[in-house]
Amino acid sequence: MRHLPLLGLALLVACENDNTLSGEKGEPEEFDTSTDWTPPVDTSVEEEDTDSGGGVIPGETCADEDLSTRAYALSQRTDCEAPPESTPDWTLAYKWQDNTIGTMLSTVVIGQLDDDNGDGTVDNNDDPDLVAAPYSGFIRAYESDGTIKWSASSSNIEQSTPAIGDLDGDGWPEVVVGGLYGSLAVHGHDGSTYWTGPGSTGTKQYCGIIGIADLDADSNPEVYTGRVIINGQTGATYATGSAGYGSAISGESPNSIAADIDLDGEQEVIVGNAAYSKNGSSMMTTGQGDGFPAVGNFDSDPEGEIVVAMQGKVVLYDTDGSQIWSLAITSGGYSGPPSIADFDGDGEPEIAVPVSPGVWMVDGDGTKLWSWSGTSSTFFDGVSGYDLDGDGVWEVLHVGNDGLHILEGDTGLLLSTLAGATSYCGQMPVVADLDADGHVDMAFGTYNAGVFVMEDAANEFTAGFRYWNQQGFSITNVNDDMSIPAVPDVNWNVGYNNFRAGPPVEAVFPNQNLVGKVQAICVEECEEGVIEVSYSVGNDGTSDVVDPVTLEIYGDFGDHEEVIWTTTWTAGVRAGMMEASTTARIEGLTGDLWGLRLAVDGGSDSTGSNVMECDESDNEFEFGLGCK
């Protein structure tokens, strides 16, 4: 039989190209068993060491072959370089404002709603849109420049913060909102009604939120509000939980969130004293009062913990509902929904708790780090987190009755104030690159002056995503085309460990980029169900990969494809290098093998990946062959 090396396949490096390469598939043929065949040298990478053993030396069995290649250099991608740390002016300038919308008791959200560039898909290449739900009567969507896209009647009052997501998988996002008279879903491109559904049982909706998540990993997202779980495709009620609804205010302001805290592959709806499965059953309860929740990882185990802000204290619960610590808050005001981020740059998460008026910063072990006092508050304040200058220390963004404030995360130093725009209940700022100029903008709804969108006066805020799709934003809860992942990456296990906070700049422009290559294949023992595959993993980015990397080889058996081999690469992958190859001996194959596919870090899809990369679309390598 003939040994099959890789024949002249180029490693493409353009960020917009899909680097899935395929050999041509045809009827399996008997291999030429001659011993005088010399494979051509692979010159697809200019820096490759062509004398490193990559050619296949004919022999009688695979055991006689040396399929190995030494490490060699790759051309590095300059488009994977993150922007340098910026120097904002810290003075907020207006981009646009709509003071005709009326009283806002909810946070605005940002995401793509329609196909602006006319390529037939709604994705991150389209212009972001902003959605606001004022206290009474309608939902309003805006273009990125503030032009009103549409207004949709909701026949509701006490409206919640809306959420954006593709509920039915048709590629076109929907918008959902809750209110005193129930919930409503509208089509994102024109505001037409999709369905009407229930509200948050037993609570007033104002100052509340609604969320979208695929709770049972079936690719059909659910909608949740408080303790009520709703069919995302019909608006029918799935279930209602029996404990809290995610609020520190009795009978008001439902703020439930969703996350897979126990890592069982399915997300839970989390409130201040319980976590509900899709059927409404409580997978855990705390036995204590309700409160505003957030989730992160604050200990050495891989599961998540739940932070709950109550009146007069903040508590951390373990996955089973047991209390880890409790910290008394002595400010005397209402607590609001907390934000989790690396606020002091130590590589570990801290908790920012709005305490009306002001903020308490709490370490992951329950120690108070600092506090800052505002001057006025009506109900409860709102906070979010963002690393606005890209220095690795998240700023605290706070809105209260006395305006918007930007605080230094590690000290509480007041960096900027926007007076005159007030919040009644938790209208936290959301941060996204609304005009796609490479610098994030800040948006929030106000109690007294409508919708505000602002930027740094020098336009030096760092780069960021073009979306913040719901108040309970956790980065991995939505894809950049507004589809909802069936099994989202767990936020704290993929390098973020934050909640109601934005990503690090390296997540927007990761400096690392994994690629894979099949260097050679031996099929001498194919008839016995054995092949050997020499593979390499590389990194054509500008920063080393230090996280473990999963590698899988799929076999194409004509009528189906299946994983025939898997491993985890733990040695690190150097920037600008294709590492020395490793040979996998794969046995027990049955049936005709048409081809192979090497998938690096979950393949060419961000779902299931462990490494943040510049380009997720070039993580697969295909090779067609005939083996029977």
C-alpha positions as CSV (number, residue, x, y, z in Angstrom):
1,M,0.0,0.0,0.0
2,R,1.1,3.6,-0.6
3,H,1.9,5.9,2.2
4,L,0.0,9.2,2.0
5,P,1.8,12.4,3.0
6,L,0.2,15.8,2.8
7,L,0.6,17.0,-0.8
8,G,1.2,20.7,-1.2
9,L,-1.7,22.0,0.9
10,A,-1.2,25.6,2.0
11,L,-1.8,27.0,5.4
12,L,-3.9,30.0,4.7
13,V,-3.5,32.9,7.1
14,A,-6.1,35.5,6.0
15,C,-8.5,36.3,8.9
16,E,-11.6,36.2,6.8
17,N,-10.8,32.9,5.1
18,D,-12.0,29.4,6.2
19,N,-8.9,27.3,6.4
20,T,-10.7,23.9,6.2
21,L,-8.7,22.1,3.5
22,S,-9.9,18.9,1.8
23,G,-8.5,16.3,-0.4
24,E,-10.7,15.1,-3.2
25,K,-13.0,12.2,-2.4
26,G,-13.6,9.4,-4.8
27,E,-14.1,5.6,-5.0
28,P,-11.5,3.9,-2.7
29,E,-8.8,2.3,-4.8
30,E,-6.1,-0.3,-4.0
31,F,-2.9,1.5,-3.0
32,D,0.3,1.3,-5.1
33,T,2.6,-0.9,-3.1
34,S,5.7,-0.1,-5.1
35,T,8.8,0.9,-3.1
36,D,10.3,3.4,-5.5
37,W,7.7,6.2,-5.1
38,T,9.2,9.4,-3.6
39,P,6.7,11.9,-2.2
40,P,7.1,15.5,-3.1
41,V,8.4,17.9,-0.5
42,D,5.7,20.0,1.2
43,T,6.7,23.7,0.6
44,S,3.4,25.2,1.7
45,V,5.1,27.0,4.6
46,E,8.1,29.0,3.6
47,E,9.9,28.6,6.9
48,E,9.3,24.8,7.1
49,D,12.4,22.7,7.6
50,T,12.1,20.4,4.6
51,D,14.8,18.0,5.9
52,S,13.0,17.3,9.1
53,G,11.7,13.8,8.5
54,G,8.3,14.9,7.0
55,G,8.6,12.7,4.0
56,V,7.4,9.1,4.3
57,I,10.0,6.4,3.9
58,P,8.5,3.3,2.3
59,G,8.6,0.1,4.4
60,E,6.7,-3.1,5.0
61,T,4.7,-1.9,8.0
62,C,3.8,1.3,9.7
63,A,6.1,0.4,12.6
64,D,9.0,0.7,10.1
65,E,8.2,4.2,9.2
66,D,9.5,7.5,10.6
67,L,6.6,9.9,10.1
68,S,8.0,12.6,12.4
69,T,8.7,16.3,11.6
70,R,10.7,18.7,13.6
71,A,9.2,22.1,14.7
72,Y,9.3,24.9,12.2
73,A,8.4,28.5,11.9
74,L,5.1,29.9,10.7
75,S,4.4,33.3,9.3
76,Q,2.8,35.3,12.1
77,R,-0.5,37.1,11.6
78,T,-0.3,40.8,12.3
79,D,-4.1,41.0,12.4
80,C,-4.1,39.0,15.7
81,E,-2.3,41.7,17.6
82,A,-4.4,43.4,20.3
83,P,-4.3,47.2,20.4
84,P,-2.0,48.7,23.0
85,E,-3.2,50.1,26.3
86,S,-5.1,53.3,25.6
87,T,-5.2,56.7,27.4
88,P,-8.8,57.8,27.7
89,D,-9.6,61.4,28.5
90,W,-12.2,60.1,31.0
91,T,-14.5,62.9,29.9
92,L,-17.8,61.6,28.5
93,A,-19.1,63.1,25.3
94,Y,-22.5,62.6,23.9
95,K,-22.9,60.5,20.7
96,W,-26.6,60.8,20.7
97,Q,-29.6,61.0,23.1
98,D,-33.4,60.3,22.8
99,N,-35.2,62.3,25.4
100,T,-38.6,61.6,23.8
101,I,-38.9,58.0,24.9
102,G,-40.1,58.9,28.4
103,T,-39.3,57.4,31.8
104,M,-36.9,54.4,31.7
105,L,-36.7,52.0,34.6
106,S,-34.7,49.4,32.6
107,T,-31.3,48.9,31.1
108,V,-30.8,49.2,27.3
109,V,-29.3,46.3,25.3
110,I,-27.2,46.2,22.1
111,G,-27.0,43.6,19.3
112,Q,-27.4,43.1,15.6
113,L,-31.1,43.0,14.5
114,D,-31.0,42.8,10.8
115,D,-28.9,42.3,7.6
116,D,-27.4,45.7,7.1
117,N,-24.8,44.8,4.6
118,G,-27.1,42.7,2.4
119,D,-25.1,39.5,2.5
120,G,-28.1,37.4,3.5
121,T,-27.1,36.8,7.1
122,V,-27.3,38.7,10.4
123,D,-23.9,38.6,12.0
124,N,-21.1,40.6,13.5
125,N,-20.4,42.3,10.1
126,D,-23.7,44.1,10.4
127,D,-24.2,47.4,12.2
128,P,-25.2,47.0,15.9
129,D,-28.6,48.2,17.1
130,L,-29.8,49.4,20.5
131,V,-33.1,48.4,22.0
132,A,-34.9,50.3,24.9
133,A,-38.1,49.5,26.7
134,P,-39.5,52.5,28.5
135,Y,-41.8,52.3,31.5
136,S,-45.0,52.4,29.5
137,G,-46.4,51.1,26.2
138,F,-43.8,50.3,23.6
139,I,-40.3,49.0,22.6
140,R,-38.0,51.2,20.5
141,A,-35.1,50.0,18.4
142,Y,-32.4,52.4,17.2
143,E,-29.8,52.3,14.4
144,S,-26.2,52.7,15.6
145,D,-26.4,56.5,14.9
146,G,-29.6,57.0,17.0
147,T,-32.0,56.9,14.1
148,I,-35.2,55.1,15.2
149,K,-35.4,51.8,13.4
150,W,-38.9,50.8,14.7
151,S,-41.3,51.2,17.6
152,A,-43.5,48.3,18.6
153,S,-46.5,48.5,20.9
154,S,-46.2,46.2,23.9
155,S,-49.5,47.0,25.6
156,N,-47.5,46.9,28.8
157,I,-46.4,48.9,31.7
158,E,-43.6,48.4,34.2
159,Q,-41.4,47.0,31.5
160,S,-38.3,45.0,32.2
161,T,-34.9,45.3,30.6
162,P,-35.3,43.5,27.2
163,A,-33.1,40.8,25.7
164,I,-31.9,40.0,22.2
165,G,-31.4,36.5,20.8
166,D,-32.4,34.2,17.9
167,L,-35.3,32.2,19.5
168,D,-36.2,30.0,16.6
169,G,-32.9,29.4,14.9
170,D,-33.8,31.0,11.6
171,G,-30.8,33.4,11.6
172,W,-32.9,36.4,12.5
173,P,-32.9,37.7,16.1
174,E,-35.9,38.4,18.2
175,V,-36.4,40.9,21.1
176,V,-38.2,39.8,24.3
177,V,-39.5,42.1,27.1
178,G,-41.4,41.5,30.3
179,G,-44.1,43.7,31.9
180,L,-46.9,43.9,34.4
181,Y,-49.3,42.2,31.9
182,G,-47.0,39.5,30.7
183,S,-44.0,39.0,28.3
184,L,-43.7,39.8,24.6
185,A,-41.4,38.6,21.8
186,V,-41.1,40.7,18.6
187,H,-39.1,40.1,15.4
188,G,-35.9,42.2,15.6
189,H,-35.8,43.4,12.0
190,D,-39.2,45.1,12.1
191,G,-40.7,44.9,15.6
192,S,-43.7,42.7,14.5
193,T,-45.1,40.5,17.2
194,Y,-43.8,36.9,17.4
195,W,-45.6,35.8,20.6
196,T,-47.1,36.9,23.8
197,G,-46.5,35.0,27.1
198,P,-46.6,35.1,30.9
199,G,-45.0,37.6,33.2
200,S,-43.0,37.0,36.4
201,T,-45.5,35.4,38.7
202,G,-46.1,37.2,42.0
203,T,-43.9,40.2,41.3
204,K,-44.1,43.7,39.8
205,Q,-42.0,43.9,36.7
206,Y,-40.5,47.3,37.0
207,C,-36.8,47.4,37.5
208,G,-36.7,43.8,36.5
209,I,-35.0,41.9,33.7
210,I,-35.8,39.1,31.2
211,G,-33.3,36.6,29.8
212,I,-32.7,34.1,27.1
213,A,-30.8,30.8,27.5
214,D,-30.9,27.2,26.1
215,L,-31.5,25.6,29.4
216,D,-31.7,22.0,28.2
217,A,-29.1,22.1,25.4
218,D,-31.6,21.2,22.7
219,S,-30.9,24.2,20.4
220,N,-34.3,25.6,21.2
221,P,-33.7,28.5,23.6
222,E,-35.9,29.3,26.6
223,V,-37.0,32.7,27.9
224,Y,-37.0,33.3,31.7
225,T,-38.3,36.1,33.9
226,G,-38.1,35.8,37.6
227,R,-39.0,32.2,38.5
228,V,-41.1,31.7,35.3
229,I,-39.6,29.6,32.4
230,I,-41.1,30.2,29.0
231,N,-41.0,28.3,25.6
232,G,-38.9,30.6,23.5
233,Q,-40.6,29.5,20.3
234,T,-44.3,29.8,21.4
235,G,-44.5,31.9,24.6
236,A,-46.1,29.1,26.5
237,T,-45.2,28.6,30.1
238,Y,-42.8,25.6,30.8
239,A,-42.7,25.9,34.5
240,T,-42.7,28.1,37.6
241,G,-40.2,27.8,40.4
242,S,-41.4,27.7,44.0
243,A,-38.7,29.8,45.7
244,G,-37.4,33.3,44.9
245,Y,-37.4,35.3,41.7
246,G,-34.0,37.0,42.0
247,S,-34.7,40.2,43.9
248,A,-33.7,41.9,47.1
249,I,-36.9,43.9,47.0
250,S,-40.0,42.0,48.2
251,G,-42.6,41.6,45.5
252,E,-40.7,43.7,42.9
253,S,-37.9,43.8,40.4
254,P,-37.3,40.1,39.3
255,N,-33.6,39.7,38.3
256,S,-33.0,36.0,37.7
257,I,-30.0,34.9,35.6
258,A,-28.9,31.7,33.9
259,A,-25.6,29.6,34.1
260,D,-24.4,26.0,34.4
261,I,-23.1,26.3,37.9
262,D,-22.8,22.5,38.4
263,L,-21.2,21.8,35.0
264,D,-23.7,19.1,34.1
265,G,-24.1,20.5,30.5
266,E,-27.4,22.2,31.2
267,Q,-28.0,25.7,32.6
268,E,-30.1,26.6,35.6
269,V,-32.2,29.7,36.2
270,I,-30.6,31.2,39.3
271,V,-32.4,33.4,41.8
272,G,-31.2,34.6,45.2
273,N,-32.1,31.5,47.1
274,A,-32.5,28.7,44.6
275,A,-31.5,27.4,41.2
276,Y,-34.2,26.0,38.9
277,S,-34.0,23.4,36.1
278,K,-36.1,23.8,33.0
279,N,-39.0,22.0,34.6
280,G,-39.0,24.5,37.6
281,S,-37.7,22.0,40.1
282,S,-35.1,23.4,42.5
283,M,-31.7,21.7,42.0
284,M,-30.5,23.6,45.1
285,T,-31.9,26.0,47.7
286,T,-30.1,28.1,50.3
287,G,-32.8,28.2,53.0
288,Q,-32.3,32.0,53.2
289,G,-33.9,35.0,51.7
290,D,-34.0,36.1,48.1
291,G,-31.6,38.7,46.5
292,F,-30.0,39.9,43.3
293,P,-27.7,37.1,42.0
294,A,-24.5,36.9,39.9
295,V,-22.2,33.9,39.2
296,G,-18.5,33.3,39.1
297,N,-15.8,31.0,40.4
298,F,-14.2,32.0,43.7
299,D,-12.5,28.8,44.8
300,S,-10.3,26.0,43.5
301,D,-13.1,23.7,42.3
302,P,-14.4,24.0,38.7
303,E,-18.0,24.6,39.6
304,G,-19.5,28.1,39.9
305,E,-20.5,30.0,43.0
306,I,-23.4,32.4,43.4
307,V,-23.1,35.9,44.7
308,V,-26.3,37.4,46.2
309,A,-26.8,41.0,47.1
310,M,-29.5,41.3,49.8
311,Q,-30.6,44.3,51.9
312,G,-27.8,44.9,54.3
313,K,-25.4,42.1,53.2
314,V,-23.8,40.2,50.4
315,V,-23.5,36.5,50.5
316,L,-21.5,33.8,48.6
317,Y,-23.1,30.4,48.2
318,D,-21.6,27.2,46.9
319,T,-23.1,25.1,44.1
320,D,-25.1,23.1,46.7
321,G,-26.6,26.2,48.3
322,S,-24.3,26.1,51.4
323,Q,-23.1,29.5,52.6
324,I,-19.4,30.2,52.1
325,W,-19.3,33.7,53.6
326,S,-21.5,36.6,54.4
327,L,-20.5,40.3,54.6
328,A,-22.7,42.9,56.3
329,I,-23.2,46.1,54.3
330,T,-23.5,49.1,56.6
331,S,-24.3,51.9,54.1
332,G,-28.0,51.7,54.9
333,G,-29.3,51.9,51.4
334,Y,-30.8,49.4,49.0
335,S,-28.4,46.8,47.4
336,G,-28.6,46.3,43.7
337,P,-27.5,43.6,41.2
338,P,-23.7,43.0,41.6
339,S,-21.0,42.9,38.9
340,I,-18.1,40.5,38.9
341,A,-14.7,41.2,37.2
342,D,-11.0,41.5,37.9
343,F,-11.4,45.0,39.3
344,D,-7.9,45.2,40.9
345,G,-5.8,43.5,38.2
346,D,-4.7,40.6,40.4
347,G,-6.0,37.9,38.1
348,E,-8.8,37.0,40.5
349,P,-12.5,38.2,40.5
350,E,-13.9,40.8,42.8
351,I,-17.5,41.9,43.4
352,A,-18.8,45.4,42.9
353,V,-22.1,45.8,44.8
354,P,-24.2,49.0,44.3
355,V,-25.4,50.1,47.8
356,S,-27.5,53.2,47.1
357,P,-25.9,55.6,47.0
358,G,-22.5,54.2,46.1
359,V,-20.5,51.1,45.6
360,W,-18.8,48.5,47.9
361,M,-15.9,46.5,46.4
362,V,-15.6,43.0,47.9
363,D,-12.8,40.5,47.5
364,G,-13.6,36.9,46.6
365,D,-13.0,35.8,50.2
366,G,-15.6,38.3,51.5
367,T,-13.3,41.0,52.6
368,K,-14.3,44.6,51.9
369,L,-11.6,46.3,49.8
370,W,-13.0,49.9,49.4
371,S,-16.3,51.8,49.2
372,W,-17.3,55.0,47.4
373,S,-20.3,57.1,48.4
374,G,-22.6,58.9,45.9
375,T,-24.7,61.8,46.9
376,S,-28.3,60.8,46.2
377,S,-30.3,57.7,45.4
378,T,-34.1,57.0,45.0
379,F,-34.3,53.2,44.9
380,F,-31.4,50.9,44.0
381,D,-28.3,51.8,41.9
382,G,-26.8,49.9,39.0
383,V,-23.2,48.8,38.3
384,S,-21.3,47.1,35.5
385,G,-17.6,46.5,34.8
386,Y,-15.4,47.2,31.8
387,D,-11.7,47.6,31.2
388,L,-12.0,50.9,29.4
389,D,-8.3,51.5,28.9
390,G,-7.2,47.9,28.3
391,D,-4.7,47.9,31.2
392,G,-6.1,44.7,32.8
393,V,-7.9,46.5,35.6
394,W,-11.7,46.8,35.2
395,E,-13.4,50.1,35.9
396,V,-16.6,50.2,37.8
397,L,-19.5,51.9,35.9
398,H,-22.1,53.2,38.3
399,V,-25.4,54.9,37.8
400,G,-27.4,56.4,40.6
401,N,-29.8,59.3,41.2
402,D,-26.9,61.7,40.9
403,G,-25.6,60.6,37.5
404,L,-23.2,58.3,35.9
405,H,-19.8,57.6,37.5
406,I,-16.6,55.8,36.3
407,L,-14.5,54.6,39.2
408,E,-11.0,53.1,39.2
409,G,-11.5,49.4,40.0
410,D,-8.6,48.9,42.4
411,T,-9.0,52.1,44.4
412,G,-12.5,53.5,44.0
413,L,-11.0,56.8,42.7
414,L,-13.7,58.8,40.8
415,L,-12.4,59.2,37.2
416,S,-15.4,60.7,35.5
417,T,-19.0,61.9,36.3
418,L,-21.9,62.7,33.9
419,A,-24.4,64.7,36.0
420,G,-28.0,65.3,35.1
421,A,-28.9,61.7,34.0
422,T,-30.4,59.8,36.8
423,S,-31.3,56.2,37.5
424,Y,-34.2,55.0,39.6
425,C,-33.5,51.3,39.8
426,G,-30.4,49.6,38.5
427,Q,-30.1,51.0,35.0
428,M,-26.5,49.9,34.7
429,P,-24.4,51.1,31.7
430,V,-23.8,48.7,28.9
431,V,-20.6,48.9,26.9
432,A,-20.2,47.9,23.2
433,D,-18.7,49.2,20.0
434,L,-22.0,50.6,18.8
435,D,-20.6,52.4,15.7
436,A,-17.9,49.8,14.9
437,D,-15.1,52.3,15.0
438,G,-12.8,50.2,17.1
439,H,-13.6,52.0,20.4
440,V,-16.4,51.0,22.8
441,D,-19.3,53.3,23.6
442,M,-21.4,53.5,26.8
443,A,-25.2,53.4,26.8
444,F,-27.9,53.5,29.5
445,G,-31.5,54.4,30.1
446,T,-32.3,57.2,32.5
447,Y,-35.2,57.9,34.8
448,N,-35.5,61.6,33.7
449,A,-33.9,62.0,30.3
450,G,-34.4,59.0,28.1
451,V,-31.6,57.1,26.4
452,F,-28.0,58.2,26.5
453,V,-25.1,57.0,24.3
454,M,-21.7,58.3,25.1
455,E,-18.0,58.0,24.2
456,D,-14.7,59.1,25.6
457,A,-14.1,62.7,24.6
458,A,-10.8,61.7,23.0
459,N,-12.4,58.5,21.6
460,E,-9.7,56.5,23.4
461,F,-11.8,53.8,25.1
462,T,-10.4,50.4,24.2
463,A,-11.8,48.0,21.6
464,G,-14.8,45.7,22.4
465,F,-17.6,43.5,21.2
466,R,-20.5,45.0,19.2
467,Y,-23.1,43.5,21.6
468,W,-24.4,43.4,25.1
469,N,-27.6,41.4,24.5
470,Q,-29.2,41.3,28.0
471,Q,-28.8,42.6,31.5
472,G,-27.5,39.3,32.8
473,F,-24.6,39.4,30.3
474,S,-21.9,36.8,30.7
475,I,-20.1,37.1,27.4
476,T,-20.5,33.4,26.4
477,N,-24.3,33.4,26.8
478,V,-24.7,34.7,23.2
479,N,-22.8,34.3,19.9
480,D,-21.9,37.4,17.9
481,D,-24.7,36.7,15.4
482,M,-27.2,36.7,18.2
483,S,-27.7,33.0,18.1
484,I,-28.0,31.3,21.5
485,P,-25.4,28.5,22.1
486,A,-27.0,25.2,23.1
487,V,-24.0,24.5,25.3
488,P,-22.2,27.7,25.9
489,D,-18.6,27.9,27.1
490,V,-18.6,28.2,30.8
491,N,-17.6,31.8,31.4
492,W,-15.2,31.2,34.3
493,N,-13.5,28.2,32.6
494,V,-12.5,30.0,29.4
495,G,-10.6,32.9,30.9
496,Y,-13.3,35.5,31.8
497,N,-14.7,34.8,35.3
498,N,-16.9,37.8,35.3
499,F,-20.6,38.8,35.2
500,R,-22.4,42.0,34.1
501,A,-18.9,42.9,32.8
502,G,-17.2,43.2,29.4
503,P,-14.4,41.0,28.0
504,P,-10.6,41.6,28.3
505,V,-9.2,43.3,25.2
506,E,-7.4,40.0,24.3
507,A,-10.8,38.4,23.9
508,V,-11.6,41.0,21.2
509,F,-8.2,40.7,19.5
510,P,-6.6,37.5,20.9
511,N,-2.9,37.4,20.1
512,Q,-2.9,33.6,19.7
513,N,-4.3,31.5,16.9
514,L,-4.2,27.7,16.7
515,V,-3.8,25.7,13.5
516,G,-3.3,22.0,12.9
517,K,-1.7,20.0,10.2
518,V,-1.5,16.3,9.2
519,Q,2.1,15.8,8.2
520,A,1.9,12.3,7.0
521,I,-0.3,9.2,7.0
522,C,0.8,5.5,6.9
523,V,-1.8,3.1,5.5
524,E,0.3,0.0,5.1
525,E,-1.8,-1.8,7.7
526,C,-5.1,-0.4,6.5
527,E,-6.5,-3.8,5.7
528,E,-6.0,-4.8,9.3
529,G,-7.9,-1.7,10.5
530,V,-4.8,0.2,11.5
531,I,-3.4,3.6,10.3
532,E,-0.8,5.9,11.7
533,V,-1.2,9.7,11.5
534,S,1.6,12.2,12.0
535,Y,0.1,15.5,13.2
536,S,1.3,18.9,14.4
537,V,-0.4,21.7,16.3
538,G,0.8,25.2,15.6
539,N,0.2,28.9,16.5
540,D,0.5,31.6,13.9
541,G,-0.4,34.3,16.4
542,T,2.0,36.6,18.3
543,S,1.4,35.2,21.8
544,D,2.1,31.8,23.2
545,V,-0.8,29.4,23.9
546,V,-0.4,28.0,27.5
547,D,-3.8,26.5,28.0
548,P,-4.4,22.8,27.2
549,V,-5.5,22.1,23.7
550,T,-7.8,19.3,22.7
551,L,-7.1,17.4,19.5
552,E,-9.5,15.1,17.7
553,I,-9.2,13.0,14.5
554,Y,-12.5,12.2,12.8
555,G,-12.9,9.4,10.3
556,D,-15.2,9.8,7.3
557,F,-16.7,6.4,6.6
558,G,-18.9,7.5,3.7
559,D,-22.3,7.3,5.4
560,H,-21.1,8.8,8.7
561,E,-18.3,10.6,10.5
562,E,-17.0,9.7,13.9
563,V,-14.2,10.5,16.3
564,I,-11.5,7.8,16.0
565,W,-8.8,9.3,18.2
566,T,-8.5,12.1,20.7
567,T,-5.9,13.6,23.0
568,T,-5.0,16.8,24.9
569,W,-1.9,18.8,24.1
570,T,-0.5,20.2,27.4
571,A,3.0,21.3,26.4
572,G,2.0,24.7,25.2
573,V,2.2,26.1,21.6
574,R,4.8,28.7,20.9
575,A,3.9,31.9,19.0
576,G,4.9,31.6,15.3
577,M,5.7,27.9,15.5
578,M,4.4,24.6,14.2
579,E,5.4,22.2,17.0
580,A,7.2,19.0,16.3
581,S,4.8,16.3,15.1
582,T,3.4,13.4,17.2
583,T,2.3,10.1,15.6
584,A,-1.0,8.5,16.6
585,R,-1.5,4.8,15.9
586,I,-5.2,4.3,15.4
587,E,-6.5,0.7,15.6
588,G,-9.8,-1.1,15.4
589,L,-11.1,0.7,12.3
590,T,-13.9,-1.1,10.4
591,G,-15.4,-0.2,7.0
592,D,-14.0,1.9,4.2
593,L,-12.2,5.1,5.4
594,W,-12.7,7.9,2.9
595,G,-10.8,10.6,4.8
596,L,-9.7,12.2,8.0
597,R,-10.4,15.5,9.7
598,L,-8.1,16.9,12.4
599,A,-10.0,19.3,14.8
600,V,-7.9,21.5,17.1
601,D,-9.5,23.0,20.2
602,G,-13.0,21.9,19.3
603,G,-12.7,22.6,15.5
604,S,-13.7,25.6,13.5
605,D,-16.4,26.8,15.8
606,S,-16.2,28.9,19.0
607,T,-18.6,26.6,20.8
608,G,-16.6,24.0,22.7
609,S,-13.2,25.8,22.4
610,N,-11.0,26.4,25.4
611,V,-8.5,28.9,23.9
612,M,-9.5,32.4,22.9
613,E,-8.2,32.9,19.4
614,C,-7.9,35.5,16.6
615,D,-9.7,33.2,14.2
616,E,-11.9,30.3,15.2
617,S,-12.5,29.3,11.6
618,D,-9.1,27.7,10.8
619,N,-9.0,25.0,13.4
620,E,-9.7,22.1,11.1
621,F,-7.6,20.2,8.6
622,E,-9.1,17.6,6.2
623,F,-7.4,15.0,4.1
624,G,-9.2,12.7,1.6
625,L,-7.9,9.2,1.1
626,G,-9.0,5.7,0.2
627,C,-8.5,3.0,2.7
628,K,-10.5,-0.3,2.7
